[in-house]
Amino acid sequence: MVKTSMSHEDYLEAIVMLGGTTDVPVRSVDVANKLGVSKASVNKAISALKEQQLVIQPHYGDITLTEEGYAYGSSVLGRHRMLFDFLTQAVGIPPDVAEDEACQMEHAISDESFKKWEAFVKGLDL
């Protein structure tokens, strides 16, 4: 899987969170609202994601994830959810703090470390 920037990972994650798939498109304005950014910022990020073949968007149309884009966005979202659950349930961090920290950690942790952490957390049965 091609690696992209943390910012672009956030866009893919947001598209998945909004219900976007390889068959279900989302609107740019919804992505902008979800991330709290301008539509111009969304357009710039989507252009880069199109170049990486992670999304498809006709000229100013709705955004659809490619197979690789959906897998990537789903993976980032899965990391986020597992990290959030661990931080809130196992460590007792307040949800608002855990949300911000899980977002930072989901991008920083390596695939290998995440797999080990995930195995550990599954053993905790959270």
N, C-alpha and C positions, 0 to 999 in steps of 0.2 A: 504494500500500500504506500502510495506517495505521501510524504510528510508535508504538512503545510504549517503556516504560522499559528501561534496561539489565537490571534484575533480571528483568523479564518476558521479555526476549529470552533470558535464560539458561534460563528455564523452557521456552520453545518449543524451544530448542536441545536441552535435556535430553530432552524428549519425543521428538524426532526421533532422538537418539542411542539411545534405548531401543527404537527400532523403531516408534514411533507414526507413523501415517499417517492419511489420511482414512477408511481402512477398518479399520485395526488400532489398537485402543485400548491405553492403558497404565494401570497402576494408580497411584494417588496415592502409595502407600507406596514404589513403585519410584522415582518422581520425587524424593520426600523423601530416600531413600537416596543417589541419584545426586548430589544437590546438597548433601547434608549438612545438611538443614533439617528442621524438624518437619512433621508432617502438617498441623498448623494453618496453618503458613506456606504450604504447598502449596495448601490450600483457599482461603486469602485471595487468593493470586496467580491461581488458576484462576478465581475469581469475577470478578476484573478482566479476565482474558483472555476470559471468556464475554461480558462486557459489550462488549468490542471485537470480538466475533464471530470470535475466532481459535481457540476451542476449543468443544467441546460436551461437557457432562457432565450426565447425569441426576443427580438428588438422590443424592449420595454414591456415584455410580457411577464407572466407568472414564472416562478422559479420551480423547477423540478430537479430532484436529485438523480444522479446516475447511480448505477448499482454500487460503484466504488464510493460515491459520495454518501449514499445512504448507510453503507457499512461503516464508514469513517464517522459520520455524525452520530450514529447509534452507539458506536464504541465510546465516543467522548461522553455521551449522555450516560451510558452505563457506568463509566468510571466515576462520573460526578455523583450519581445516585449512591453507589457503593461507598464512596468517600464520605458523603453527607451522612448516610446512615451510621457509619462507623463513628464519625465525630460526635454525632448527637447521642446515639444509643450506647456505645461502648465507652466513650470518653466523657460524655455529659456536657459537651459544648453547646451553648444556646444556638437554636436554629439559624438566627440571622448571622451570627459569626461563622457557624459551620458552612452556611451557603457560600459566603465569600471565600473562605479558606478552601473548600472543596473545589471551587472554580479555579483557584490558583494551582492547587495540587494536581488536578486532572491533567494539566498541561506539562507539569514538571517531572512527574514520575515516569521512569522508563517502562517499556512494555514488560520486560523481565521482572522488574521489581513489582509492578502492578499485579502480575500473575501470582507471585508469591504472597502478596498482601491479600489478594482476593481469596486464595486458598486458606489463609489464616483466618480471615473474617468468616468464611463459610463454616469453619470449624467452631466459631463462636455462636453460630446459629442466630444471627441478628434478625 
